[in-house]
Amino acid sequence: MRYEPAQKTVYVYCHHPQDPENLLSAADAIARLDIGVERFIITMPTVMDVVIECQPNQYKESQ
């Protein structure tokens, strides 16, 4: 894990990803975190990087 304060970006390296689909299913919740970060970039071997742009406090409307 690495934080770049100038870009307000958190980089997460997953060395042994078991199931990238699990991460993608959590991306919406990660994007709503209000911690002063604008994006998370998750890198995994043999898988394309996942970039999650943060939109703090953006909640889905109940339907």
RAHU-V164168 format. One record per residue. N is the residue number from 0. RES is the residue in three letters. PHI is phi in whole degrees, 0 to 359 (none if undefined). Layout:
[[N | RES | PHI] [N | RES | PHI]]
This chain:
[[0 | MET | none] [1 | ARG | 218] [2 | TYR | 245] [3 | GLU | 249] [4 | PRO | 297] [5 | ALA | 296] [6 | GLN | 264] [7 | LYS | 51] [8 | THR | 234] [9 | VAL | 250] [10 | TYR | 256] [11 | VAL | 237] [12 | TYR | 253] [13 | CYS | 257] [14 | HIS | 289] [15 | HIS | 233] [16 | PRO | 291] [17 | GLN | 278] [18 | ASP | 206] [19 | PRO | 302] [20 | GLU | 298] [21 | ASN | 297] [22 | LEU | 295] [23 | LEU | 296] [24 | SER | 291] [25 | ALA | 267] [26 | ALA | 301] [27 | ASP | 298] [28 | ALA | 293] [29 | ILE | 297] [30 | ALA | 296] [31 | ARG | 271] [32 | LEU | 296] [33 | ASP | 250] [34 | ILE | 234] [35 | GLY | 80] [36 | VAL | 250] [37 | GLU | 268] [38 | ARG | 204] [39 | PHE | 249] [40 | ILE | 240] [41 | ILE | 251] [42 | THR | 249] [43 | MET | 221] [44 | PRO | 297] [45 | THR | 65] [46 | VAL | 230] [47 | MET | 298] [48 | ASP | 301] [49 | VAL | 253] [50 | VAL | 248] [51 | ILE | 245] [52 | GLU | 279] [53 | CYS | 275] [54 | GLN | 226] [55 | PRO | 307] [56 | ASN | 60] [57 | GLN | 266] [58 | TYR | 260] [59 | LYS | 292] [60 | GLU | 281] [61 | SER | 287] [62 | GLN | 238]]
